[in-house]
Amino acid sequence: MGHLNKQFPNGFLWGGAVAANQLEGAWLEDGKQPNVTDVMVGITTKPDLKWNESTQKWEMALNPDKKYLSHDAIDFYHRYKDDLSLMAGMGFNAFRTSIAWGRIFPNGNETEPNEAGLKYYEDLFDTMIKLGMEPVITLSHYETPLYLLTEYGGWVSRELIPLWMRYVETVFNRYKHQVKYWMTFNEVNNLFLMPFAAGGCLDIDPIDTNEPTKGLTQKEKYQALHNICVANAMTVKLGHETNPDFQIGCMFSLSSVATYPYSSRPEDVLGALDYKRSRLLFGDVNCLGEYPGYVKRIWDEQDCGPEILDGELDLLKTYTVDYLAFSYYRSAVYKSGVTMKVDTGGSVGFDNPYLDKATPAPWSWPIDPVGIRITCNELHDRYHLPLMIAENGIGLRETLDENGQIIDPERIQYIEDHLKQVHEAILDGCNVIGYLYWGPIDVVSAGTGEMEKRYGFVYVDRDNEGNGTLTRTIKNSYYRYKEIIETNGACLFNQNK
């Protein structure tokens, strides 16, 4: 029977994934106000804020010497019809993007939404549907309105929950006949490591204005976690009430599930287990509906547990997500006693001598296709939910050759190798419902804020200084991904290819 399985399941979602803040541009157009990532060059850098002594508040302070490429990005806001046509040309039946919260409620606390923002996304989703693509929509992709941070302190404050629900109710009602697949918060399990971007939390200390330092306590971070989990459960409840066909998922950065112990020393094995647990905490709450014992021990021993109101634990247990979406880029190696670092690609540990690295530098992430199979299986065994691969891709430094083309065999190889392992995971019994490549058109890098780290099947003429015509050029990988989609993956197993 093996030959009968040499393709992906019927109805598999093939497509790509992007985020509003990395490709739309038009950052203050049609009523939109800044979000947290608008004051950062990349989400691993410090935000550009200054302390106003008269108001005793933080405020935006952009540096004129910096290039905030995301402010204009690739001008998808004005070019989305042409760009989506390029995506449809590959045969996409799904396309993931996000709604910029600040386009709907510019500061986040208005009582009435911004109609220009609502209309924009209505037209965007309508275009996707006409082109045969299922909209897969993230409600918050590192896009908390900046005002909610400077005025409320971000998700540390319970006051954000009703403001979030007003936003969610507005978009659910507006797009209930256009969108079926929703994701709540993008990679929110990065909260403890990148709280400003992932949780809209002010992680610098306003007392020391000359040299900002980390200002959030562990207790505040766990309070932000709890507030977000409550908001997630309330979103699931409201979504199912709005349209029973809605599929509400959560989305996490889970490359770290494929974290290998440095050695067979028990300290390395236990440390790798504990590290993976720390990255799965949001998943345990949103998918299983309860706080696990390992975090309760931390709360008890460090006296850092959040305030939990009556009824909230029942809410978490009752309204768990319908599916789990995740990003996977690379695996990591854990060694006891060494602090693991995290960036937008996942965890960074010791070099794995058994893996190749992506070329060229400076990124050079280890390439581990088997890691995505491991990740799918561990998530399936833990949660027993449908899985959506919401991000997977390779960033390369690329320029047009003398013929005006980009030949990118590294990207083709990366996709083929990872998709073969995804197929293996499906044969293992994992219910993988879709593969959304990040990002199918070149966008501004979230981590580094540059254009020249290119993931796309479509090249965009813009450099790290903001120069360029924004002309779109199809890369060679475009045609291979098109063939994979057309054959529902069968061509991956044709030995002649």
C-alpha positions in Angstrom: 0.0 0.0 0.0 3.0 2.3 0.4 2.8 3.6 -3.2 -0.7 4.8 -2.6 0.5 7.2 0.1 3.1 9.0 -2.0 1.2 12.3 -1.9 -0.4 14.5 0.8 -3.9 14.1 2.1 -6.9 15.4 0.1 -7.8 18.9 1.1 -4.2 19.7 2.4 -3.6 23.4 2.7 -0.8 24.5 0.5 0.4 28.1 0.6 2.5 30.7 2.3 2.6 32.9 5.3 3.4 36.6 6.0 2.6 39.3 8.6 1.1 42.7 8.2 3.9 44.5 9.9 6.6 43.0 7.6 5.0 43.6 4.2 2.1 46.0 4.2 4.0 49.3 4.8 1.6 52.3 4.9 2.3 52.3 8.6 0.4 55.5 9.4 -2.0 55.5 6.4 -5.8 55.5 6.6 -6.0 56.2 10.3 -3.5 53.5 11.5 -1.4 54.4 14.5 1.9 52.8 15.6 2.2 49.3 16.9 5.1 48.0 19.1 7.2 46.7 16.2 7.0 50.1 14.4 9.5 51.5 17.0 12.0 48.7 16.4 14.3 48.0 13.5 14.0 44.3 14.4 12.3 42.6 17.3 15.6 41.5 18.9 16.7 45.1 19.2 15.7 47.7 21.8 12.6 49.8 21.1 13.1 53.5 20.3 11.2 55.1 23.1 11.9 58.1 25.3 10.7 59.0 28.8 8.6 62.1 29.0 9.2 63.8 32.3 6.2 66.0 32.1 3.7 63.2 31.3 5.6 60.5 33.2 5.1 58.2 30.3 7.1 56.6 27.5 6.6 57.8 24.0 7.8 57.0 20.5 11.3 58.5 19.7 12.3 57.3 16.2 16.0 57.6 15.4 16.5 59.6 12.2 19.8 57.7 11.6 18.0 54.3 11.5 16.2 52.6 8.6 12.8 51.4 9.7 12.2 49.4 6.6 8.9 48.0 7.9 7.3 51.4 7.7 7.2 51.1 3.9 8.0 47.4 3.7 7.2 46.1 0.2 4.1 48.3 -0.2 1.7 45.2 -0.1 -0.9 47.6 1.2 -1.3 49.1 -2.2 0.0 46.2 -4.3 -1.8 43.2 -2.7 -3.9 42.4 -5.8 -0.9 41.9 -8.0 1.0 40.1 -5.2 -1.8 37.7 -4.4 -2.1 36.9 -8.1 1.6 35.9 -8.0 0.8 33.6 -5.1 -2.2 32.1 -6.9 0.1 31.4 -9.8 1.8 28.8 -7.7 -1.5 27.2 -7.0 -1.9 28.3 -3.4 -5.2 27.3 -1.8 -4.3 29.1 1.5 -2.6 32.3 2.4 -1.7 33.3 6.0 -1.4 37.0 6.9 -2.4 39.1 10.0 -4.7 41.9 10.7 -2.9 45.0 12.1 -4.9 45.7 15.3 -4.0 49.4 14.9 -5.7 49.6 11.5 -9.0 48.6 13.2 -8.6 50.3 16.6 -5.7 52.8 16.0 -4.8 53.2 19.7 -6.5 50.0 20.8 -8.9 51.5 23.3 -11.4 53.3 21.0 -15.0 52.5 21.3 -15.7 52.6 17.5 -13.5 50.9 14.9 -11.8 52.5 11.9 -13.9 51.8 8.9 -10.9 52.3 6.5 -9.0 49.5 8.1 -12.0 47.2 8.2 -12.7 47.9 4.5 -9.1 47.2 3.6 -9.1 43.7 5.0 -12.5 43.0 3.6 -11.2 43.7 0.2 -8.0 41.8 0.9 -9.8 38.6 2.0 -12.3 39.0 -0.9 -9.3 39.0 -3.3 -7.8 35.9 -1.7 -11.1 34.0 -2.0 -11.6 35.0 -5.6 -8.2 33.7 -6.4 -9.0 30.3 -4.7 -7.1 30.9 -1.5 -8.4 30.2 2.0 -7.6 33.2 4.3 -5.7 32.0 7.4 -5.7 35.0 9.6 -3.6 35.9 12.7 -5.3 38.3 15.0 -2.0 39.6 16.6 1.3 39.0 14.9 3.7 41.2 17.0 1.3 44.1 16.4 0.0 45.3 19.7 -0.9 49.0 19.4 1.9 51.0 21.0 -0.6 53.1 22.9 -1.7 50.0 24.9 1.9 49.6 26.0 2.6 53.2 26.9 -0.7 53.8 28.6 -1.5 50.4 30.2 1.8 48.5 30.3 0.7 46.0 27.7 -0.5 42.5 28.5 0.7 42.7 32.1 -2.5 44.7 32.6 -5.9 43.0 32.8 -7.4 46.0 31.1 -6.2 44.7 27.8 -8.5 41.7 27.9 -11.8 43.7 27.2 -10.0 45.9 24.7 -8.8 42.8 22.9 -12.3 41.3 23.0 -13.8 44.4 21.4 -11.3 44.2 18.6 -11.9 40.4 18.2 -15.7 40.8 18.2 -15.5 43.5 15.6 -13.4 41.5 13.1 -15.2 38.2 13.8 -18.5 39.8 12.9 -17.1 41.7 9.9 -15.4 38.7 8.4 -17.4 35.8 9.6 -18.4 34.8 6.0 -14.9 35.3 4.6 -12.5 33.7 7.1 -12.7 30.2 8.6 -9.2 29.7 10.0 -8.1 32.1 12.7 -4.9 32.2 14.9 -4.9 34.2 18.1 -1.4 35.3 19.0 1.7 34.7 16.8 4.6 33.0 18.6 3.3 34.2 21.9 5.6 31.6 23.7 8.4 34.1 23.0 6.8 36.3 25.7 9.5 35.6 28.3 12.4 36.2 25.9 11.0 39.0 23.7 8.3 40.5 25.9 8.1 43.8 24.0 7.2 42.3 20.7 5.5 39.0 21.7 3.5 40.4 24.6 3.3 44.1 24.1 5.0 44.4 27.5 7.3 47.3 28.5 10.5 45.3 29.4 12.6 48.4 30.1 12.8 50.3 33.4 11.4 53.8 33.2 13.4 54.8 36.4 16.7 54.5 34.7 16.2 56.6 31.5 19.9 56.9 30.6 20.4 53.2 30.3 17.2 51.2 30.0 17.3 47.8 31.6 15.0 44.8 31.9 12.2 45.9 34.1 9.6 43.1 34.1 9.6 40.8 37.1 8.9 37.1 36.7 5.6 37.6 38.4 4.6 40.3 35.9 5.6 38.0 33.0 3.5 35.2 34.3 0.6 37.7 34.8 1.0 38.6 31.1 1.0 35.0 30.2 -2.2 34.3 32.2 -4.0 37.4 30.8 -3.1 36.3 27.2 -4.3 32.7 27.9 -7.6 34.1 29.3 -8.0 36.2 26.2 -7.2 33.2 24.0 -10.0 31.1 25.7 -12.5 34.0 25.5 -11.6 34.3 21.8 -12.3 30.6 21.2 -15.6 30.9 23.0 -16.7 34.0 21.0 -15.5 32.5 17.8 -17.6 29.4 18.1 -20.6 31.6 19.1 -20.1 33.9 16.1 -19.7 31.1 13.5 -19.7 27.4 14.5 -17.6 26.7 11.4 -14.7 28.9 12.7 -11.5 27.0 13.4 -9.6 28.9 16.2 -6.0 28.0 16.6 -3.0 29.1 18.6 0.4 29.7 17.1 3.8 29.1 18.7 7.5 29.2 17.8 8.3 25.5 18.2 11.6 24.8 16.5 12.7 24.3 20.1 10.7 21.0 20.4 13.5 19.5 18.4 16.1 20.3 21.1 18.6 17.5 21.5 20.7 16.9 24.7 24.4 17.6 24.2 25.2 14.2 25.7 23.6 11.3 27.5 24.6 12.9 30.8 21.4 12.9 32.9 21.8 16.7 33.4 21.8 17.3 29.7 18.8 15.1 29.1 16.8 16.6 32.0 17.8 20.1 31.0 16.7 19.6 27.4 13.4 18.3 28.7 12.9 21.2 31.0 13.8 23.6 28.2 11.3 22.2 25.8 8.7 22.3 28.6 9.3 26.1 29.0 8.6 26.6 25.3 5.5 24.4 25.4 3.8 26.1 28.4 1.4 28.2 26.4 0.5 25.1 24.4 -0.2 23.1 27.5 -2.7 25.9 28.7 -4.3 26.7 25.3 -4.5 23.1 24.0 -5.0 21.1 27.2 -6.7 23.8 29.2 -4.7 23.7 32.4 -1.4 24.9 34.0 1.0 21.9 34.3 2.7 20.9 37.4 6.1 22.0 36.4 5.0 25.7 36.2 3.1 25.5 39.5 6.3 24.3 41.1 8.1 27.4 39.8 5.3 29.7 41.0 5.5 28.1 44.5 9.3 28.1 44.8 9.8 31.6 43.4 6.6 33.2 44.6 5.8 34.5 41.1 2.4 33.0 40.4 -0.1 35.3 38.6 -3.4 36.5 40.0 -6.1 34.1 38.8 -9.7 35.3 39.2 -12.7 33.0 40.1 -13.9 31.1 37.0 -10.8 31.7 34.9 -9.4 28.2 35.3 -12.8 26.8 34.2 -12.7 29.1 31.2 -9.3 27.8 30.2 -10.4 24.2 30.6 -13.6 24.7 28.6 -12.4 26.7 25.7 -9.3 25.1 24.2 -8.2 25.7 20.6 -9.3 23.7 17.6 -5.8 23.3 16.1 -2.2 24.0 16.8 -0.1 26.1 14.4 3.6 26.5 14.7 6.8 27.7 13.1 9.8 25.4 12.5 13.1 26.5 11.1 15.9 24.6 12.8 16.8 22.3 15.7 19.0 23.1 18.7 21.4 21.3 21.1 21.1 21.8 24.8 24.0 21.6 27.3 23.5 21.8 31.0 24.6 25.0 32.6 24.6 27.0 29.4 22.0 29.6 28.7 20.0 29.0 25.6 19.4 32.0 23.4 16.3 32.5 21.2 15.7 34.5 18.0 12.9 34.5 15.4 14.2 31.2 14.0 14.1 29.4 17.3 16.6 28.3 19.9 20.3 28.7 19.6 22.5 26.2 21.3 25.6 24.3 20.6 26.6 23.4 17.0 25.4 20.0 15.9 28.2 18.3 14.0 25.7 16.0 12.2 23.9 18.8 10.4 24.8 21.1 7.5 24.3 24.8 7.8 22.4 27.2 5.5 24.6 29.3 3.3 25.7 32.0 3.1 26.6 33.7 6.4 25.7 35.7 8.5 22.7 33.6 9.4 23.9 30.0 8.8 21.1 28.2 10.6 21.5 24.5 10.9 19.4 22.6 8.4 17.5 19.7 10.1 14.6 18.4 8.1 14.2 15.4 10.4 13.6 17.9 13.2 10.2 18.9 11.7 9.1 15.2 11.8 10.2 15.0 15.4 8.3 18.2 16.2 5.1 17.0 14.5 5.2 13.7 16.3 5.9 15.2 19.8 3.1 17.7 19.3 0.7 15.0 18.1 1.5 12.8 21.0 1.1 15.6 23.5 -2.0 17.4 22.3 -3.8 15.1 19.8 -4.9 18.1 17.7 -4.7 19.0 14.0 -1.3 20.6 13.2 -0.7 23.4 10.8 2.9 24.3 9.8 2.4 28.0 9.8 6.1 29.0 9.1 9.0 27.1 7.6 11.6 28.5 5.2 15.1 29.5 4.5 16.5 33.1 4.2 19.3 33.6 1.7 21.3 36.6 0.4 20.3 36.9 -3.2 20.7 39.3 -6.2 19.6 39.1 -9.8 22.2 37.5 -12.1 23.3 38.8 -15.4 20.1 37.4 -17.0 17.9 39.1 -14.5 17.1 35.8 -12.8 17.6 34.2 -9.4 18.4 30.5 -9.5 18.0 29.2 -5.9 18.6 25.5 -5.6 19.3 25.8 -1.9 15.7 26.9 -1.3 14.3 24.1 -3.5 16.4 21.5 -1.6 15.3 22.9 1.7 11.6 22.7 0.9 11.8 19.3 -0.7 13.7 17.8 2.3 11.4 19.3 4.8 8.2 18.3 3.0 9.4 14.7 2.7 9.7 14.7 6.5 6.3 16.3 6.9 4.9 13.5 4.8 6.7 10.9 7.0 5.1 12.6 10.0 1.7 12.2 8.3 2.4 8.5 7.7 3.4 8.3 11.4 -0.2 9.3 12.2 0.2 13.1 12.7 -2.8 15.0 11.5 -1.0 17.7 9.6 -3.5 19.8 7.8 -1.3 22.4 6.0 2.1 23.7 5.1 2.4 27.5 4.8 5.9 28.5 3.6 7.5 31.6 5.2 7.5 34.0 3.4 6.6 33.4 -0.3 7.5 36.9 -1.3 10.5 38.8 0.1 9.5 40.8 3.2 11.3 42.7 5.9 12.9 40.3 8.4 11.2 40.4 11.8 14.4 39.6 13.7 16.9 41.8 12.0 14.8 44.4 10.2 16.5 43.9 6.9 15.4 43.2 3.4 18.4 41.2 2.3 17.5 38.1 4.3 15.3 36.8 1.6 12.9 33.9 1.9 10.6 34.4 -1.0 9.8 32.6 -4.2 9.3 36.2 -5.5 12.2 38.7 -5.3 11.4 42.3 -4.4 13.8 45.0 -5.5 14.6 46.8 -2.2 17.8 46.8 -0.2 18.7 47.3 3.4 19.0 51.1 2.8 15.5 51.3 1.5 16.6 51.7 -2.1 15.0 50.0 -5.0 12.0 50.0 -7.4 10.0 47.4 -5.5 9.8 45.4 -8.8 8.7 41.8 -8.3 10.7 39.0 -10.0 9.9 35.3 -9.9 12.7 33.1 -8.7 13.4 29.6 -9.9 12.0 28.0 -6.7 8.6 29.5 -7.6 8.1 26.9 -10.4 9.2 24.0 -8.2 6.8 24.9 -5.4 4.1 25.2 -8.0 4.8 21.7 -9.3 4.7 20.3 -5.7 1.3 21.9 -5.1 -0.1 20.8 -8.5 0.8 17.2 -7.8 -0.2 17.4 -4.1 3.4 16.5 -3.3 3.6 13.4 -5.5 6.5 14.9 -7.5 8.6 14.8 -4.4 8.8 11.1 -4.7 9.5 10.9 -8.4 13.1 9.7 -8.6 13.6 11.4 -11.9 13.1 14.8 -10.3 
